[in-house]
Amino acid sequence: MLKIYKNFWLVNWAEQWQYRANLLMYLFYWLVSPIIYLAVWTSIANSKGDVKGYTANDFITYYLLLLVVDQITSNIVIHILADKIMDGAISSEIIKPVHPVLTSTLVYNVAFKALNFIGFLPIWVALNFLFKPNYAAITWQNILLAVPFLIAGFAISFLISAVITSVAFWTTRVYSIHEFYFALVVLFSGQFVPLTLMPEMIQSIARYLPFQLMIYFPIELLLGRLAPGEILHGVGLAVFWFTFAVVAFKIVWKRGLKQYSAVGA
């Protein structure tokens, strides 16, 4: 199995280098929103002194960490898989003895992230020199504790996007459905603003949804702001939503293949 993933990696890594300009455009598009959020909230904090305890530098630190965390936990499944299902290109992959989503699509995501990170890193370093965040609270223990949650955040994000993308077996409106899902991610993950600054109702809902595992929870772990009870809650949340996403994906994919009809299928 490792040899299969290695071969997929070599193919996808080489393919990524063929679309460097496209990758740079995606990178700048992806950077725009967090930097705008950073500018807005730091301006508000500077004018008021703080926002519910968050100083301007707290916002700077949060959003610069968000850029790294989001780079790790985000995915592009919808852009890889949806068109293949709708135009029939998936036919050549589903006849292979390996799962197309858990091999080719997964490795494509990782290769994309790796090359994207090469372009992202110097920009992120420059932003650090420009905004001067305070990383004093980050320790090696916090980083080691956050790593499993970063992996879990990506796994859950990947699988949920795979479930939504698989809806393309039934409808061509899958991109609209995914856009609605992405809006939920922005609202409940802490991408727009740290969840503690959201209304109480949003915080209560977010506590039981998987989205905070993709952004807010890993950042708070890195900054050492979570109590042991909150970390245990995060563990339970990650286990539940990963299990749910695996089961949901298996069901939707299996039923989708029965629904699928294309030349060569």
C-alpha positions in Angstrom: 0.0 0.0 0.0 2.9 2.4 0.8 4.2 1.8 -2.7 0.9 2.8 -4.2 0.8 6.0 -2.2 4.4 6.7 -3.2 3.6 6.3 -6.9 0.5 8.5 -6.5 2.8 11.1 -4.8 5.4 11.1 -7.6 2.7 11.6 -10.2 0.8 14.3 -8.3 3.9 16.2 -7.2 5.1 16.4 -10.8 1.6 17.5 -11.9 1.5 20.3 -9.3 4.7 21.8 -10.7 2.9 22.2 -14.1 0.4 24.6 -12.6 2.6 26.9 -10.6 0.8 30.1 -11.8 -2.6 28.7 -10.9 -1.2 27.8 -7.4 0.1 31.3 -6.8 -3.3 32.8 -7.8 -5.0 30.4 -5.3 -2.5 31.3 -2.6 -3.1 35.0 -2.9 -6.9 34.5 -3.0 -6.6 32.3 0.1 -4.6 34.9 2.0 -6.9 37.8 1.3 -9.8 37.1 3.8 -7.6 36.4 6.9 -5.5 39.4 6.3 -8.6 41.6 5.9 -10.0 40.1 9.2 -6.7 40.9 10.8 -6.7 44.5 9.7 -10.3 45.1 10.7 -10.0 43.6 14.2 -6.7 45.1 15.0 -8.0 48.5 14.0 -11.1 48.0 16.3 -8.8 46.8 19.1 -6.4 49.8 18.7 -9.3 52.3 18.8 -11.0 50.7 21.9 -7.9 49.4 23.7 -9.2 45.8 23.4 -12.2 43.7 22.4 -13.5 41.6 25.2 -9.9 41.1 26.4 -8.3 40.7 23.0 -5.7 43.3 22.3 -4.5 44.3 18.8 -1.5 42.0 19.2 -3.7 39.1 20.3 -5.6 39.4 17.0 -2.3 39.6 15.1 -1.1 36.5 16.7 -4.4 34.7 16.3 -4.7 35.4 12.5 -1.1 34.7 11.7 -1.4 31.3 13.4 -4.8 30.9 11.6 -2.9 31.2 8.3 -0.7 28.2 9.2 -3.5 26.1 10.7 -5.8 26.7 7.8 -3.1 25.8 5.4 -2.8 22.4 7.1 -6.5 21.6 7.7 -8.2 22.9 4.6 -8.8 20.8 1.5 -9.6 21.2 -2.3 -11.6 18.0 -2.7 -14.5 19.8 -4.4 -12.2 21.2 -7.1 -10.5 17.8 -7.8 -13.5 15.4 -7.7 -16.7 17.2 -8.6 -16.0 17.8 -12.3 -14.6 14.2 -12.7 -17.9 12.9 -11.5 -20.1 15.2 -13.5 -18.1 14.8 -16.8 -17.5 11.0 -16.4 -13.7 11.2 -16.0 -14.1 9.3 -12.7 -14.9 6.2 -14.8 -11.2 5.4 -15.4 -10.5 5.7 -11.7 -13.3 3.6 -10.2 -12.3 0.6 -12.2 -8.9 0.6 -10.5 -8.3 -1.7 -7.5 -7.8 1.3 -5.2 -10.2 3.9 -3.9 -10.0 7.0 -6.0 -10.8 9.4 -3.2 -8.6 7.8 -0.5 -5.6 7.5 -2.8 -5.5 9.9 -5.8 -7.6 12.7 -4.4 -6.0 12.5 -1.0 -2.5 12.5 -2.3 -3.3 15.3 -4.7 -4.5 17.4 -1.7 -1.2 16.7 0.1 0.9 17.5 -2.9 -1.0 20.7 -3.4 -0.5 21.7 0.2 3.2 20.9 0.1 3.9 23.0 -3.0 1.5 25.7 -1.7 3.4 25.9 1.6 6.7 26.6 -0.3 5.1 29.7 -1.7 3.2 30.5 1.5 6.2 30.4 3.9 8.1 33.5 2.8 4.9 35.5 2.7 4.1 34.4 6.2 7.6 35.3 7.4 7.2 38.7 5.9 3.9 39.2 7.6 5.5 38.3 10.9 8.1 41.0 10.4 5.5 43.5 9.4 2.9 42.8 12.3 5.2 41.5 15.0 3.0 38.9 16.7 3.7 37.6 20.2 4.3 33.8 20.2 5.6 33.7 23.8 2.7 31.4 24.9 3.6 28.7 22.4 5.7 25.9 23.8 7.0 22.6 22.4 4.4 20.8 24.6 1.6 22.9 23.1 2.9 22.2 19.5 3.1 18.4 20.2 -0.4 18.5 21.7 -1.8 20.4 18.7 -0.3 18.1 16.0 -2.9 15.2 16.5 -5.7 17.8 16.3 -4.3 19.3 13.2 -4.3 15.9 11.5 -7.8 15.2 12.8 -9.0 18.6 11.6 -7.7 17.9 8.1 -9.1 14.3 8.1 -12.6 15.5 9.1 -12.5 18.4 6.7 -11.4 16.1 3.9 -14.0 13.5 4.5 -16.9 16.0 5.0 -15.9 17.7 1.7 -15.8 14.3 0.1 -19.3 13.5 1.3 -20.6 16.8 -0.1 -18.7 16.4 -3.4 -20.1 12.9 -3.8 -23.5 14.5 -4.1 -22.4 15.3 -7.6 -23.6 11.8 -8.4 -27.1 13.1 -8.1 -26.9 16.9 -9.0 -24.8 19.4 -10.8 -25.5 22.0 -8.1 -22.8 20.5 -5.8 -20.7 23.6 -5.9 -23.6 25.7 -4.5 -24.0 23.1 -1.7 -20.3 23.3 -0.9 -20.4 27.1 -0.8 -23.1 26.9 1.8 -21.0 24.4 3.7 -18.0 26.7 3.5 -20.1 29.6 4.9 -20.8 27.4 7.9 -17.1 26.7 8.3 -16.3 30.4 8.3 -19.0 31.1 10.9 -18.4 28.2 13.3 -14.7 27.5 12.9 -13.3 30.8 14.3 -12.0 31.9 10.9 -13.9 35.1 10.8 -13.2 36.0 14.5 -12.2 33.9 17.6 -15.2 32.0 18.8 -15.1 33.6 22.2 -16.1 36.9 20.6 -19.1 35.4 18.8 -22.6 35.6 20.4 -23.4 33.0 23.1 -25.8 31.2 20.8 -23.1 30.7 18.1 -20.6 29.6 20.7 -23.0 27.0 22.1 -23.7 25.6 18.6 -20.1 25.6 17.6 -19.2 23.6 20.7 -20.8 20.5 19.2 -19.9 21.0 15.6 -16.7 19.8 13.9 -15.7 23.1 12.4 -13.8 24.5 15.5 -11.4 21.5 15.1 -10.3 22.9 11.8 -9.3 26.4 13.0 -10.1 27.6 16.5 -9.3 24.6 18.6 -5.7 24.0 17.3 -4.9 27.7 17.6 -6.1 27.8 21.2 -4.1 24.7 21.9 -1.0 26.3 20.5 -1.5 29.3 22.6 -2.1 27.2 25.8 -5.6 28.7 26.4 -7.5 25.5 26.9 -8.2 23.8 30.2 -7.8 20.0 30.5 -11.6 19.5 30.4 -11.8 21.5 27.2 -9.1 19.4 25.7 -10.9 16.2 26.6 -14.1 17.6 25.0 -12.0 18.3 21.9 -10.8 14.6 21.9 -14.4 13.4 22.2 -15.5 15.8 19.5 -12.8 14.7 17.1 -13.5 11.0 17.6 -17.2 11.4 17.1 -17.0 13.6 14.0 -14.2 11.5 12.4 -16.3 8.3 12.9 -19.4 10.1 11.6 -17.6 11.4 8.5 -16.1 8.0 7.7 -19.5 6.3 7.9 -21.3 9.0 6.0 -18.7 8.9 3.2 -18.9 5.1 2.9 -22.7 5.3 2.6 -22.8 8.3 0.1 -20.0 6.9 -2.0 -21.5 3.4 -2.3 -25.0 4.8 -3.2 -23.5 7.3 -5.5 -21.7 4.6 -7.5 -25.0 2.8 -7.9 -26.5 6.0 -9.2 -23.6 6.8 -11.5 -23.9 6.3 -15.2 -21.2 7.3 -17.8 -19.3 5.9 -20.7 -16.9 3.4 -19.4 -18.6 3.1 -16.0 
